[in-house]
């Protein structure tokens, strides 16, 4: 129940680098927590990879956000389910890239432009 190792930097960063090797974190549970300070641009967790980001061999993946969840791709995106896929929303809006040339009767060019920029 007690903490066995505590690594603390009161000010500044902690950098762990393996120039020619892997960094492995292994434990019964792993928690990543970023504590922000309101609108000061803090409280973010960023993951990036130059080639591939893979989550595998897990029975459940749960993404839960209060205001926005966005998954984008500049290329191909696959969404597949072998048993049941449920989609629920108060409004579901689908727009194809055809509206980039000629707007649809319900609009869509703005939605197209907004979503053709992957961030």
Beta strands, then each sheet from edge to edge (+ up, - down):
end
